[in-house]
């Protein structure tokens, strides 16, 4: 019985690592394509960025809780690359994350937001469109995030 539980545990861990790697694989596979834009703001650089946050106290507080940001955009790539990227993102199911929102707009573009949360705290956000993936790691309150999004939406 212990052996069976051990084997199942190992298989579960391997399956989660395989799914979790799919986001990293997406960055690895498409970041070197001609026309692709890839930005990776690591925690050390994020610390420097935080010193230059906007004067807005709400945005500043939100920024201070972000640990890293990784973004990949293939909008300027060839049609074949964009199509392959869109197909991969449609199949993307990040391990350990739950679907928070999915929006299909009138132009036919889909935006999906995945989150890894602990109670009301967001640990990781993954925002996926047909040509862009943004991964944000941090430690911020979901209610505060909603406030910032509402404020930003009302100013546009």
N, C-alpha and C positions, 0 to 999 in steps of 0.2 A: 504494500500500500504506500509506504513512504517513497519507494522508488518511482511509482506511478505519479505521485504528487510532485516529486522532484523533476521528472521528465516534463510534465505539464507546465511547471513553473518555468523551466528553461525555454520551452517552446513559446510560451507567452511572452517572455522577455525578448526572444529573438524576433517574434512577430511585431512587437511594439517598436523595436529598433529598426526593423525593415520599413515600417510605415513612417516612422519619424524621420528616417533618412530620406524619404521621398522629397521633402521640402529642401533639404540640403542638396539632394541630387538635382533638383530643378535649378538651383543656383549654379551648381557645378557644370551642368550640361549646357546652360544657355548664356552664362555670363561672358564667355569668350567669343560669342557670335558677333560678326561685324554689325555695328549699329546698336548693340545692346548696351544699356547703361546699368552698371552695378555699383551700388554704394553700400559700404559696410562701416557703420560708425560703432566701433568697439567700445567697451566700458571705459577704457582709459581716455579715449578721445571724447566720449560722452561727458566725462567729468569736466573737460575743458569747455565744451559747448555749453554746459549748464551755467558757466560764469557769464555767458553772453545772452542769457534768456531775455525774452521780451519783458517790458516794464509791467505788463499785465500780471497782477499777483496770481490769478487763477491759472494762467498758462505757465507761469514760472513754477508754481507748485507741481503741476502735472509734469513738466519737463524734468524736474528734480527727481522724479520717481522712475524715469525711464532709464534702463541700464544699457540697452543697445538697440540699434535700428539697422535693419538690413533690407535693401530694396533692389529689385531687379525689374527693368523695363525693357521690353523688346519692340516697342512701338516703331522704332526706326529701322528694324531688321527687315529682311526679305519676307515676302508673303509666305514662303514655305516655312521659315523659322517661326513666324507669328502663328501660323496654323498649327504647327507641332506644339508650340508652347500652349496655345489655347486648349488643345486636346489633352495635354498633360494636366493642366490646371483644373479642367472639368472633372478629371478622375481623382484629383487630390483629396485624400481623406487623412488629415494629419493625426497621428497617434496621440492619444491623451488629451485631445482638444475637442470641444463641442461646438457645433454649429450655432452661432449667435444670430446671424442674419444673412439672408440671401435676397438680392434685389435684381430683377430683370428690368432694364430701362427700355424706353421706346426705340432706342437705336439698336437694340438687340444685344447690348453688352450686359454681362452678368457680373455682379459684385458679390463676393461671398466673404463673410467675416467669421473666423474661427477664434475661439478663445480657450485658454487654459486658466481656470480660476480656482481659487480656494476661498470659499464663502463669498464675500463681496469684493475680494481682491483679485484683480486681473494680473496674472503672472506673465502671460504671453498672448499677443494678438497676432493673427495672421489675416491680412487683407489681400484678397485675390480678385483680380479682374482678368479679362481676356488677354491683356498684354502686360500686366504688372503684378508683382508679388511684393508685399511689404510685411516684414516680420518685426514686431516690436516686443522686446523683453523688458519687463519692469515689475513694479510692485505698486499698483495704483488702484484706488477705489473706483468701482464701477459707476457709482452715482456721480462722482466728480468728473469722470470721463464723459458721462452723458451731459453734464452741465456744459463742459467745454465744447462738445459737439453741437449742442443746441445754440450756444452763443455764436459759434463760428458759422452755423447755418443761417442765423438771422442776420448776420452782417453781409452775406453774399447776395 
